[in-house]
């Protein structure tokens, strides 16, 4: 049996959760000024890196459900920011592409995020930023480990029965 986390770990956990909430709120407010939501910007910026993916691939990359991505793509297509193109290999699926307006919106979203990063993390010294990244990677790996398996009563790792098979590893950005 494991002991409860140290009080300091709990305090850091809540600070991390509140920080993530503040970051999302600040970015959401800035993106609203150009008519985008955070999820819309996520789709557009992801497509700016890799156009022509299917909705399913996009959903997996963004860690959202196929239903969520379908609604997002519907709204982005209605706004003239993306278009669906038939995939010759699978007539039931579509490749998602940016329109010229979508590419401009993605560029605005990326610029907003870059400016925010410069105002925040960009003010940290190289040493502070390096140490922060090291800690984030350590935390990410611990979360992955906890998500992929959980300890049973004896402390042995078990695999969740419903774990989604085949999920691609994300880049070092996450």
N, C-alpha and C positions, 0 to 999 in steps of 0.2 A: 504494500500500500504506500502510496506517495503522500508526503506531507503537503499541506496547503502552501500556495505560493507565499513568499515573504511579502510583508506589507509593502515594501518598496516596489516589488514587481507589480502589485495591484495598482499602486499610484502611477507608475510609469504607463501601465496599460490604459488607464483612464485618460492620462495626458495624451497618449497616442490617438485614442479614439476621438477626443475633443479636437486635436490638431487636424486630423483627417476631415472632420466635419467643418472646421473653419476654412481649410483649404478649399474644399468642395464649394462652400458657400461663397467664398471670395471669387473663385473662378466662375461659378454660375452667374454671379452678378455681372462680371465683366463680359462674359459671353452673351448675356441677355442684351447688352448694348449693341451687339451686331446681329441680334435675332436668332441666336443659337442656344440650345440647352446643352448641358454637359454630355448627355448621351448622343445627341446629334453631332456634336463636335468630335466625340470619340469615333463615331462611324466615319465621318468625313476625313479625319486625320489618318485613320487606319487605311482607308481607301487611297489616300494620297501616297501611302507607302507601298500598297499592293492592290491595284485595281483588278477587276475581273474575277474576284472570288465569289463563291456562292454565298447565299444568305446563311446557310448552315456553317460554312467555314468562318464567316464573319461573326456569327453568334458565338462560336467556340473561341475565337480569338479574343472577343470582348467579354467572355464569361457571362453571357446573358442567354436567355432561352430563345428558341426559334420563334416563339410567339412575340417576344419583345422586339427582336430584330425585324420581324415582318412589319410590325406597326411603325417602327422607326423608318424603315425603308419606304413604306407607303407615304409617310408624311414628308420625307425628304424628296421623294419623287414628285409628289404634288407641288412642292415648293420649287421644283425645277433644279434641284441640287444633285440628284443622282438619277440614273436610268438603269432599267433592267434590260439585259440583252439575252436572247436565247443562247443556251449552250448546245452546240450541235451534238455533243456526246450524251446529253440527258435532257430530253424535251420537257421534263417536269421541273427542272432547275433553271435558274437564271444567273448570269454573271452580273455583278453590280459594278457600275462605272460612275465616276464623277462626270458631271457636265462642266462646262467652263465656269458657270456660276458656282458650282459645288467646289471646284478647285480654288476659286477665289475665297470662298467662305472657309475652306480648310486652312488656307494660308493666313487668313485673319485670326482664326482660332489658335493656330500655332504661334502667331506673333503675340497674341494676348498671353498665352501661357509662358512664352519666353520672357516677356516683360515682367510677369509675376515672379518667375524664378529669379530674375536679376534683382528684383526688389527684396527678395527673401533669402533663399539659399545663396544667391550670388554675393551676398554681403558677408558670407562666412569666409574665413581664411582657407587656403588650400589644405592645410593640416586638419582644420575642423571639418571641412567637407569630406576629406578622405576618411577620417575617423567615423563620421556620421554614416557614410556609405557602408563602411565595414559593419557597423552595428545594424544597419537596415538589412544587409545581406544575411547576417546571422539570424535576425528576427524572421526574415522571409523563409529561411531554410527550416527554422523551428516550426513555423506555421505549416509549411508544406509537410513536414514529417508528421505533425499532429493531424493534419487533414487526410493524409494517405493511410495512416494506421493509428489505432488507439490501443492503449494498454488495457489488458484484461485485469481481473482482480489480482493476479499473481505478478503483474508488471510486464508480462510478455506482450509484444506488439501483435495486434490482429489487423486484418484488412476489413474495411467496411464492405458489406455484401453488395451494396448498390453503387460502388465506385464506377464512374464512367470510364470505360475502356478507350484507349486510343487517344486521349487528350494530348495534344502536342505540347512539348515543353515550350515555355515562353522565353523570350530573349532575356538578356541580363537587365533589361529595363524594368522588369517587374519583380 
